[in-house]
Amino acid sequence: MAEIKIEQFPCRQDNFGVLVHDAKTGVTASIDAPEEAPIVEALERMGWGLNHIFITHHHLDHVEAVPALKERYGANVFGPASEAAKIPGIDETVSDGDRFQFGSLAVDVIETPGHTLGHVCYYMPEAGVLFAADTLFALGCGRIFEGTPEQMHTALQRLAALPDETIVYCGHEYTAANAAFAVTVDPKNAALASRAEEIARLRNAGMATLPTTIGLEKATNPFLRPSDPDIRAQLAMTDASDADVFAEIRRRKDSF
């Protein structure tokens, strides 16, 4: 297992800041740049500099601190090529299937259109870590602002194909609300019911519900489970396609 350290902390109203540090080379990256002050505080607390910023998509709550962090640290900014014009201070563009080096680690780029058309996730196979931002949430997925339900379904299935033990960091603390919805479409899932109880305990204690894992999401996240017979029966969509079941789950979540 690669020697990396990951520091997760709250930003803005419900964003997460995430710093990734390669212990072997001392190189540090910020996953997105939601807010300057918490990121600077975390870097100083950990005793790290900031070499890179990996941007997943162009939304303001993921890029707003890029100019300030770049000025302060001289960080190199990576981001999706198709959204480059919307990302301030971008230095290097990445596209689906690209691989680049972060210190001693390889980083694979997985394009996941849906939330935005150019959204990318960053996967470090040697470390077994995925930074999913606003594509995959614990017990949820991102709202579809620019893409189609079919695109989002395909994107999520790509992430679900990663090893079950893959650790997943997401862009927001939405898990309690996601759990409340998930049980309405998957009420017979005992693993989901148990997880919902654990999430309530964590949030009542003021603790984060992330990171999660691909395996846990596959077992409990309805957006990764459109083929499940119980969900299909609950939605009265037994004979529908997986993409159509997914679209109905997303439609219900949007109005939940």
N, C-alpha and C positions, 0 to 999 in steps of 0.2 A: 504494500500500500504506500502510495506517495506520501511524503511528509508535508502536509498542508495544515494550516490553521485557518479557521473560519470564524469571524466575529459578526454576529447578527444583532441588530439593535433597532429600536423604533425611530421612525422619521415622520415628519408631517403629522397628519391626523391618524392614518392607519397604514402607512408604508413601512416597509422594512429597508434598512440599509444593511448591506452585506459587504464585508471586506474579506478577501482571500489572500493568504500569505503563503508563499512557497518558502518553507523553512530552509531548504537546501541552498537557495540562491539569495534569499532575503527580498525577493521581489513581491510587491503587493498590488492588488487590483481592487477597485470598487466596482461592484455590480450595479450599474446605473448610478445616478447622482441625484437623489430626490431632494436633499437638503444639506447645505454646506456645514452648518454648525455641528450637528450630530456626527457627521462623517469625520470632521476634523477632531472632535473630542474622542472618538473611537480610535483614530490613528494615534493620537497622543497617548491615550491610555494604554495602547498595545505597544507603543514604542516603534511604530512602523512609519515609513514614508509612503508616498503614493506614486507608483510608476505608471499605472494604466487605469483607464475607466472603460468597462465593457458595457456599452449601451444596447439594450434589447429592443427598444422602440421609441418613437418620437414624443410620446405624451409628456406634457410639462412636468408632471410629478415624478418623472424618471430622468429628466435632462436638465432641470432648472439650475442645478449647482455646477454644471459642467464648466462654464466660464470661470467661476471663482476658484474651483479646485485646480483647473488647468493653470491659472495664473499663480496660485499659491505653490503648487508642487511641480509644475511642468509636466503633468501627466499626459501620456499618449492615449488618445481617445479612439476606440474602435466602435463601429456601429454598422447597422445594415445598409448595404449599398443602395437599396431602393428607397430608403428614407433619409439618405445623406443630406439632402437639401433642408431637412427639417431638424437636423441635429446640430446644435451650436458647437463649434470648435472641433469637429470630427477630423481625425488625421488619417485613419485607415478604415477602409470599407471591407465588409465581409459578406459573403453570400452562402447559400445552402451548400453543404459539403466541404466548405473550407476547413482547413486545419492550420493552426498557428501555434507558436510556442509562447508559453507564459512561464518564464524561469525554466525549470527543468521539466515542466509539464506540457503535454499536448492539450489543446483546446479545440473541440469540434463544434462547428456551427450548424445548428439545425433550424431551418426556416419553418416558422409555425404561423402562417397567415390566418387571420380570423379576428383577433382583437384589433390589430392593425394589419394592413396588407403586407408590411415588411417585417413584422415581428420576428426576432430570432431568439433562440435559447442557446446557452453555452454549456457544453458538456465536457467534463474532464474525465475521460475513461480510466486513466490510471488511478485517480483519486476516487472514482465512483460517485461523482457529484454532478448534479444538474442544476443550473440556474434558470428557472422557468419563467420568472417575472410574472407577466399577466396572461400567460397562456394556460398554465395549470396551477390551480390553487388546491390547498388541502380541502377535500370534499367539494371542489367546485372547478370552474374554469372562467376565463375572462369573458366579459360581455363582448358581444360581436359588434364592433363599431364600424369596421371597414370591410371585412370579408363576408363570407357566406357561412351558414351552418355546415355545409359540406366541407368547406376548407378547414373550419375549426375541428370538425370531427376527424378529418384526416390527420391534422396536426397532432391532436391528442393521441391518436392511435400510434403515431410515430414515437411519441414519448413513452407510451405504454409498452412499446417493444424493447425498451432499455431493460437491463437486468433488474430484477425485483429489488435487490439490495441497494440500488442507486438512491442516494440521499438527495432530496429535492428541497431547494430553497425557492420561495415564491416572493412576489412583490408586495403582498398586502396581508394583513391580519384580518381575514374575512371568515375564519373557520367556524366560529359560533353561528353566524348567520347561515353559512353554507350547510352546517349540520342540521339546523332547524328545517331547512328546505329538503335536504336529502332524504330525511325520514318520511316525507310525504309521498315520495315516488318509489321508495324502496323500504316499505315498512316491515317486511319480514326478515330483513337482513340483521342477524344477531350481532355480527361484527360491527356493523354501523351503529346499532343501538349502544353497544358497549363503548364505542369510540366517542359517541355524542356525550355520554356521561363523563368520560375522561376530559373532553374538551371543556365542558362546563366547569369541572374542578380546576383545570388550569387557568381559565379566564377569571374565575372567582378569586383565585390566588394572585392574579395580576401577572401570570406567566404566559409566555408565547406558546402557540400551538405548533410552531414550525421549528426545525425542518420536519418533513415527512419522508416517506419512501415511495418508490414506484409500486412496490408490492402492496403496501397498505392502501394506496389509492385505488389500485385495481380491485381490491377486496371491498372497498367501502364508498368510493366516489361514483355517484350515478352517471356522471358524464363520461366515465371510462367503461361503463357497463350497459350500453344500449342493447346488447345481445342477451342480457339476463332475462330468463323467462318470467320471473316474478315482477320485474319492472315493466316488462311488456304487458303482462296481465293487468297490472295496476293502472296502466295508461290505456288499456283497451286497444293495444296496438300489436297483437300477437303476430300478425303476418306482415308487419311493416318492415322496411329496410332499417338497418342499423342507423344510417344517416338520418332517416325520418324520425326515428325514436329519439336520437340525440337532439334533433331540432325541436321536438316537442318538449323535451326536458328543459332545454335552454329557454324556450318560449315561456314555460311555466315559471322558471326562476326569474325571468325579467319582470314578471308581474306579481311575484310572491310578496 
